[in-house]
Amino acid sequence: MAEFAIKSRIYLDHAATTPARPQAIAALAAAAAVVGNPSSVHSGGRTANGIVETARDRIAAWAGCRADAIIFTSGGTEALALALNTPQRVLAGATEHSAVLAARPDAALVPVDADGVIDLAALAALLAAGPALVAVQHANNETGVVQPIAEVAALVAAAGSRLLVDAVQSAGKLPLPHADFVAISAHKLGGVPGTGALIARDPAGLTPVQRGGGQERGHRGGTPNLPGIAAFAAAIDSPADWNRVAVLRETLEARLAATIHGAGAPRLPNISNIALPGVAAATQVMRLDLAGIMVSAGAACSSGKVHASHVLAAMGLGDAAGEAIRVSLGPDTLGSDIDAFAAAWLAMAGARDRHAA
């Protein structure tokens, strides 16, 4: 019975983490069998270091950058923290991930419109006050809204400032943007948790957050996560069919006929932020979980807690910021999964309507 229950559950929380690709798991297992610290000079160390540097070369080729621009980290949060560890003034989009806002609570926030798209005029006005490090997500983790990074980059460059792009959600789905710094995370694109990277166009000016033995050319201390790095490189070699996923997402939204936050802007192909007025997000998540469907209420980075979304609040939604869930599809999502979710969500909405009557 336990085996049946596990198999029958439907996973629609890929924006939180997506299942590791078989190639990544195989690469992880092979690297885990290697005995040697990548910093050791003996043959075992050289073998381990070869795995790390081969992975770095593969990821750099995929990202379209020099190999020495890749700095391996423990994930997207650390990659962002490394770039933000600067005395320079920071400007950040109001809908940025909490990893950015927590790392730099002193950041000046750039407002967004009702769809969550950054206000370019407001950004230009803030940049006029002097050079800054500007942090803007490529695509939002709660709504999937894609920011106009090319326009942002042009404003930042013209102001003599630098741009940090959080590409954790978009990597593997959209081409990586051109920026001074780009943060990516392995477990969002088919690798395993515990590995990420900061792509730094000019890493020389970085100040380490994690100090230690001088690994990663002095930018990040600590023994490299050899199995995770190997799995990271393997994951990027297995691209998904996101056009198929986009069709499923469009089918889902049409079935529900609900308000989709951010629907007026370009979005990633796999994320829907769905409103259900009058029902708390936490209640929706629990009811769907009881129906065997796993979704989330915004970012899954708050120790299992559900709070009103600061992203939706920044979009001007008021109380509605606590009445929406995020449904995020993945490469293996099936049409039957969409059918099951739609049935469960419509039943939940119907129960709300009956109770209100």
Disulfide bonds with the S-S distance in Angstrom:
none
